[in-house]
């Protein structure tokens, strides 16, 4: 025969223990609301056989606060895999995985030449350049960039910069942000070279600041060694900021720089907060798509020759990623173009590039292309092509 107790409350005398049933008994609380007293609940307080499934357990106010959490129970590192922290890095291609243009720059050159989104600049030097390097052990980086100062005069500088567009900067206004980078110097570099991690604010919408100067947010010295070490700086963004540029700069010491004077860089991250959290690795596809908003190498385009000449073509192509703005179209290499109805040669030299909007070639402008090898190009003929063009919408 089952026992039955009906009451509004069962409250033990202070300092005593309330026991419901003896060993082997079943206590059914399926329709009850159980309110626990204002004490810490630990594994030692709960019997391993206590089953609260289907029950309503009400904890008193402030039952779980900082006093009940162990030291370092919640840290940025432990939260790193949280979906709430995804997309926290405002730097694109900070791990230097995407190199659409080339993996090494022209010696003595400057501009957007190698790793996507990174601008290379500085004073003149016959041997200054950037190249892709492999074998970075820290945090799973596959590549890093080598910035070579070879040939620049004493006290001159070289560096790389990434400009962040206004739509990304606006949510950072009045926020505390932290920028971080892994870097090392050449083993035989001049002892009096200097190395800086810089953030500058641009006063123009969607524009680069001057790489070496600008309205400075920080100009943090890095005491580099020959091993990769992480360096960081924390600043507060202005309430009216419209652009931010992140740069890493090497300034030559008292002698002209040689091939030994270089800086190697990877893992650049800019995030909200006063702590540099572990680097946010994204897939290659994610980083490539982000880079293609600024630069693309259009492939698989189509063309149709004019009714009056075999060398005038309308080019049609939809970009895989909508670009930041209508790009400037350039040329590169040799286009591979053949007739769609027969396997015959088409144009191989682009003499006059078409125009494009942010979604692709608009097909409304003619492109003058020299006749290619094989069968001569023909009027009123469709062609399919690959390569030959660049689309640039960089800041």
C-alpha positions as CSV (number, residue, x, y, z in Angstrom):
1,X,0.0,0.0,0.0
2,X,1.5,3.4,-1.0
3,X,1.9,6.1,1.5
4,X,0.7,9.6,0.7
5,X,1.7,12.9,2.1
6,X,-0.1,16.1,1.1
7,X,1.3,19.3,2.3
8,X,2.2,22.8,1.1
9,X,5.8,22.6,2.4
10,X,8.2,20.3,4.1
11,X,10.9,22.3,5.9
12,X,13.5,20.6,8.2
13,X,14.6,22.2,11.4
14,X,17.6,24.4,10.9
15,X,20.8,22.4,10.9
16,X,19.0,19.0,10.4
17,X,18.7,16.8,7.3
18,X,15.4,16.0,5.6
19,X,15.2,12.4,4.5
20,X,12.4,11.2,2.2
21,X,12.2,7.4,2.3
22,X,14.8,4.8,3.2
23,X,17.2,2.9,1.0
24,X,15.4,1.1,-1.8
25,X,12.4,3.3,-1.6
26,X,11.1,5.3,-4.6
27,X,10.1,8.9,-4.0
28,X,8.0,10.3,-6.8
29,X,8.4,14.1,-7.3
30,X,7.0,14.1,-10.8
31,X,4.3,16.7,-10.1
32,X,6.3,18.7,-7.6
33,X,8.3,21.8,-7.9
34,X,11.6,21.4,-6.0
35,X,13.2,24.6,-4.5
36,X,16.7,24.1,-3.3
37,X,18.0,26.1,-0.3
38,X,20.5,28.9,-0.8
39,X,23.6,26.8,-0.5
40,X,26.2,25.7,-3.0
41,X,25.3,22.6,-5.0
42,X,28.2,20.3,-5.5
43,X,28.7,16.7,-6.5
44,X,29.3,15.9,-2.9
45,X,25.9,17.3,-1.9
46,X,24.0,15.2,-4.5
47,X,23.7,11.4,-4.3
48,X,24.7,9.8,-7.5
49,X,21.3,8.1,-7.7
50,X,19.3,11.3,-7.5
51,X,17.1,11.6,-10.6
52,X,15.7,15.0,-11.4
53,X,14.6,14.3,-14.9
54,X,11.2,15.8,-15.6
55,X,11.4,17.9,-12.4
56,X,11.4,21.6,-12.0
57,X,14.3,22.7,-10.0
58,X,14.4,26.4,-8.9
59,X,17.7,27.9,-7.8
60,X,17.6,30.9,-5.5
61,X,18.7,34.2,-6.8
62,X,22.5,34.6,-7.2
63,X,23.0,30.9,-6.6
64,X,25.7,30.9,-9.3
65,X,28.0,33.9,-9.4
66,X,31.7,34.5,-9.5
67,X,32.2,33.2,-6.0
68,X,31.0,29.8,-7.2
69,X,33.2,29.7,-10.4
70,X,36.7,28.4,-10.1
71,X,39.6,30.7,-11.0
72,X,40.2,30.6,-14.8
73,X,37.0,28.5,-15.4
74,X,36.0,30.9,-18.2
75,X,38.9,32.4,-20.2
76,X,39.2,33.8,-23.8
77,X,41.2,30.7,-24.8
78,X,38.5,28.3,-23.5
79,X,35.8,30.3,-25.3
80,X,37.8,30.3,-28.6
81,X,35.7,27.6,-30.2
82,X,32.4,29.3,-29.4
83,X,30.2,30.3,-32.3
84,X,29.7,33.6,-30.6
85,X,33.4,34.4,-31.3
86,X,33.3,33.5,-35.0
87,X,34.4,36.2,-37.5
88,X,36.0,38.3,-34.8
89,X,39.2,38.9,-36.8
90,X,38.7,42.1,-38.9
91,X,41.9,41.4,-40.9
92,X,41.4,39.5,-44.2
93,X,44.1,36.9,-45.1
94,X,45.9,37.5,-41.8
95,X,47.4,34.0,-42.1
96,X,48.8,34.7,-45.6
97,X,47.1,31.7,-47.3
98,X,45.8,33.5,-50.4
99,X,48.2,34.7,-53.1
100,X,46.1,35.3,-56.3
101,X,48.6,37.6,-57.9
102,X,52.0,36.0,-57.3
103,X,54.0,34.4,-54.5
104,X,56.9,36.8,-54.9
105,X,57.1,40.5,-55.9
106,X,59.3,42.3,-58.3
107,X,62.5,43.3,-56.7
108,X,62.4,47.0,-55.9
109,X,58.6,47.2,-56.6
110,X,55.7,48.2,-54.5
111,X,51.9,48.0,-54.3
112,X,49.5,45.1,-54.2
113,X,51.8,42.5,-55.7
114,X,51.6,39.3,-53.7
115,X,49.5,38.2,-50.8
116,X,45.9,39.3,-51.2
117,X,44.8,42.5,-49.3
118,X,48.4,43.4,-48.3
119,X,50.0,46.5,-49.8
120,X,53.8,46.6,-49.9
121,X,55.5,50.0,-49.7
122,X,58.6,51.9,-48.5
123,X,61.6,53.8,-49.6
124,X,63.6,52.8,-52.7
125,X,65.7,49.7,-52.6
126,X,66.9,47.6,-55.5
127,X,66.3,44.3,-53.6
128,X,63.3,45.1,-51.5
129,X,60.4,42.6,-52.1
130,X,57.9,40.3,-50.5
131,X,57.8,36.5,-50.8
132,X,55.8,33.6,-49.6
133,X,57.5,31.3,-47.1
134,X,56.5,27.9,-45.7
135,X,57.0,26.2,-42.5
136,X,55.6,28.3,-39.7
137,X,55.1,26.1,-36.6
138,X,53.0,28.4,-34.4
139,X,49.3,27.7,-34.2
140,X,49.1,25.8,-37.4
141,X,50.1,28.4,-39.9
142,X,51.0,27.0,-43.4
143,X,52.6,30.2,-44.7
144,X,54.1,33.5,-43.7
145,X,55.3,36.6,-45.6
146,X,59.0,37.6,-45.8
147,X,59.4,41.4,-46.2
148,X,62.9,42.1,-47.4
149,X,64.5,45.5,-47.0
150,X,67.6,44.7,-49.1
151,X,69.0,47.9,-50.6
152,X,67.2,50.6,-48.7
153,X,69.4,53.3,-47.3
154,X,70.1,53.8,-43.6
155,X,67.1,55.1,-41.6
156,X,64.7,54.3,-44.5
157,X,61.9,51.8,-44.2
158,X,59.8,49.1,-45.8
159,X,56.5,47.6,-44.7
160,X,53.1,46.0,-45.5
161,X,49.7,47.5,-44.8
162,X,46.1,46.4,-44.8
163,X,43.4,49.0,-45.1
164,X,40.0,48.2,-43.5
165,X,37.0,49.6,-45.3
166,X,34.5,51.8,-43.7
167,X,31.6,49.3,-43.4
168,X,33.9,47.2,-41.2
169,X,35.3,50.1,-39.2
170,X,32.0,51.7,-38.2
171,X,31.0,48.9,-35.7
172,X,34.5,49.4,-34.1
173,X,33.9,53.1,-33.2
174,X,34.6,53.9,-29.5
175,X,35.5,50.3,-29.0
176,X,38.7,48.9,-27.4
177,X,40.5,46.8,-30.0
178,X,43.6,44.6,-29.9
179,X,45.9,44.0,-32.9
180,X,48.4,41.1,-32.8
181,X,51.0,39.5,-35.0
182,X,53.6,36.8,-35.0
183,X,57.0,38.1,-36.3
184,X,60.7,37.4,-36.3
185,X,63.8,39.0,-37.8
186,X,66.7,37.8,-39.9
187,X,69.4,35.9,-38.1
188,X,72.1,38.3,-39.2
189,X,70.0,41.6,-39.3
190,X,71.6,44.9,-38.2
191,X,71.3,45.2,-34.5
192,X,70.0,48.7,-34.7
193,X,67.1,48.0,-37.1
194,X,63.7,48.9,-35.6
195,X,60.4,47.1,-36.1
196,X,56.9,48.7,-35.5
197,X,53.3,47.4,-35.3
198,X,51.1,50.3,-36.3
199,X,47.5,51.2,-36.4
200,X,46.5,54.4,-38.2
201,X,43.1,56.0,-38.8
202,X,42.2,57.2,-42.3
203,X,40.1,60.4,-42.6
204,X,38.6,59.3,-45.9
205,X,35.9,56.7,-46.6
206,X,37.3,53.4,-48.0
207,X,40.8,54.6,-48.4
208,X,44.3,53.7,-47.3
209,X,46.2,55.8,-44.9
210,X,49.9,56.6,-45.5
211,X,51.6,53.4,-44.7
212,X,54.4,54.8,-42.6
213,X,52.4,57.6,-40.9
214,X,48.7,58.7,-40.7
215,X,46.7,59.6,-37.7
216,X,48.3,57.2,-35.3
217,X,46.3,55.0,-33.0
218,X,49.4,53.1,-31.9
219,X,53.1,52.9,-32.9
220,X,54.2,49.9,-30.9
221,X,57.9,48.8,-31.0
222,X,58.6,45.1,-31.4
223,X,61.8,43.7,-29.9
224,X,62.1,40.9,-32.5
225,X,64.2,37.8,-32.1
226,X,65.0,35.1,-34.6
227,X,62.0,33.0,-33.4
228,X,58.4,33.7,-34.0
229,X,56.9,35.6,-31.0
230,X,53.5,37.1,-30.8
231,X,53.3,40.9,-30.3
232,X,50.1,43.0,-29.6
233,X,48.8,46.4,-28.9
234,X,45.5,47.6,-27.5
235,X,43.8,51.0,-28.4
236,X,40.5,52.7,-28.4
237,X,39.0,53.7,-31.8
238,X,37.7,57.2,-32.3
239,X,33.9,57.7,-32.2
240,X,34.0,59.1,-35.8
241,X,36.5,56.7,-37.4
242,X,35.9,55.9,-41.0
243,X,39.0,53.9,-41.9
244,X,41.7,51.9,-40.1
245,X,45.0,50.6,-41.5
246,X,47.2,48.0,-39.9
247,X,50.9,48.0,-40.9
248,X,54.1,46.2,-39.9
249,X,57.2,48.3,-40.7
250,X,61.0,47.7,-40.7
251,X,63.3,50.7,-40.5
252,X,66.9,50.2,-41.4
253,X,69.6,51.0,-38.8
254,X,72.8,53.0,-39.4
255,X,73.8,51.1,-42.5
256,X,72.2,50.3,-45.9
257,X,70.1,47.2,-45.5
258,X,71.3,43.9,-47.0
259,X,69.7,40.6,-47.7
260,X,70.0,39.8,-44.0
261,X,67.6,42.6,-43.1
262,X,64.1,41.3,-43.3
263,X,61.0,40.6,-41.2
264,X,58.8,37.5,-41.4
265,X,55.1,37.9,-40.5
266,X,52.0,35.8,-40.0
267,X,48.9,35.5,-37.9
268,X,47.8,39.2,-38.0
269,X,44.5,39.7,-36.1
270,X,42.5,42.7,-35.1
271,X,39.6,42.1,-32.8
272,X,37.3,43.8,-30.2
273,X,38.5,43.6,-26.6
274,X,41.7,44.2,-24.6
275,X,43.1,40.7,-25.0
276,X,44.7,39.0,-28.0
277,X,42.7,35.7,-28.3
278,X,44.1,32.7,-30.2
279,X,44.3,33.3,-33.9
280,X,41.0,32.6,-35.8
281,X,41.7,30.2,-38.6
282,X,39.2,30.2,-41.4
283,X,39.1,27.8,-44.3
284,X,40.9,28.6,-47.6
285,X,37.5,29.0,-49.3
286,X,36.3,31.6,-46.7
287,X,39.5,33.6,-47.0
288,X,39.5,33.4,-50.8
289,X,35.9,34.7,-51.1
290,X,36.7,37.6,-48.7
291,X,39.8,38.5,-50.9
292,X,37.8,38.3,-54.1
293,X,35.7,41.2,-53.0
294,X,38.8,43.3,-53.7
295,X,40.7,41.4,-56.4
296,X,39.8,38.6,-58.9
297,X,41.3,36.7,-61.8
298,X,38.2,36.2,-64.0
299,X,38.0,32.8,-65.6
300,X,35.5,30.9,-67.8
301,X,34.3,34.1,-69.6
302,X,32.4,34.2,-72.8
303,X,32.8,36.4,-75.8
304,X,31.0,37.2,-79.0
305,X,32.7,38.7,-82.1
306,X,31.3,41.8,-83.8
307,X,29.4,41.6,-87.0
308,X,32.0,43.6,-88.9
309,X,35.3,42.5,-87.5
310,X,36.7,39.3,-86.1
311,X,38.9,41.1,-83.5
312,X,36.2,43.0,-81.7
313,X,34.5,41.1,-78.9
314,X,31.8,41.6,-76.3
315,X,33.0,40.0,-73.1
316,X,30.4,38.5,-70.7
317,X,31.2,37.1,-67.3
318,X,29.6,36.9,-63.8
319,X,32.1,37.2,-60.9
320,X,31.8,34.4,-58.3
321,X,31.9,37.0,-55.6
322,X,30.3,40.5,-55.9
323,X,33.2,42.9,-55.7
324,X,33.5,45.9,-53.3
325,X,33.0,48.3,-56.1
326,X,33.1,48.4,-59.9
327,X,36.6,47.1,-60.6
328,X,39.4,48.3,-62.8
329,X,40.0,45.7,-65.5
330,X,43.5,44.9,-66.4
331,X,45.3,42.2,-68.4
332,X,47.7,39.4,-67.4
333,X,49.3,36.6,-69.2
334,X,47.8,35.1,-72.4
335,X,44.0,34.4,-72.6
336,X,43.0,30.9,-73.8
337,X,40.1,31.5,-76.1
338,X,38.5,29.1,-78.6
339,X,35.3,29.0,-80.7
340,X,32.4,27.4,-78.9
341,X,31.2,25.5,-82.0
342,X,34.6,24.1,-83.2
343,X,37.9,23.5,-81.6
344,X,39.7,26.4,-83.3
345,X,42.0,29.1,-82.0
346,X,40.7,32.4,-80.9
347,X,42.2,35.7,-79.6
348,X,45.4,35.5,-77.5
349,X,46.2,39.1,-77.0
350,X,44.0,41.7,-75.3
351,X,44.5,45.2,-76.8
352,X,41.6,47.0,-75.2
353,X,40.1,45.8,-71.9
354,X,36.3,45.8,-71.4
355,X,34.5,47.5,-68.5
356,X,32.8,45.8,-65.6
357,X,30.5,46.5,-62.7
358,X,30.7,44.8,-59.3
359,X,28.9,41.7,-60.5
360,X,31.0,41.1,-63.7
361,X,31.7,42.1,-67.2
362,X,28.7,43.9,-68.5
363,X,28.9,42.7,-72.1
364,X,28.1,46.2,-73.3
365,X,31.6,47.3,-74.4
366,X,33.8,46.0,-77.1
367,X,37.2,44.5,-76.4
368,X,39.8,44.6,-79.2
369,X,41.7,41.3,-79.2
370,X,44.4,40.2,-81.7
371,X,43.6,37.0,-83.7
372,X,45.0,33.9,-82.0
373,X,46.9,30.9,-83.3
374,X,45.1,28.3,-85.3
375,X,42.0,29.1,-87.2
376,X,41.4,32.8,-87.7
377,X,38.7,34.4,-85.5
378,X,35.4,34.9,-87.3
379,X,32.6,37.4,-87.3
380,X,29.3,36.6,-85.5
381,X,31.0,33.8,-83.6
382,X,30.7,32.8,-79.9
383,X,33.9,32.1,-78.0
384,X,34.7,30.7,-74.6
385,X,37.8,31.9,-72.8
386,X,39.9,31.6,-69.7
387,X,42.4,33.9,-68.1
388,X,43.9,37.1,-69.5
389,X,42.1,39.6,-67.2
390,X,42.4,41.0,-63.7
391,X,39.6,42.8,-61.8
392,X,40.8,45.1,-59.1
393,X,38.6,47.0,-56.5
394,X,41.3,47.4,-53.8
395,X,41.3,50.4,-51.4
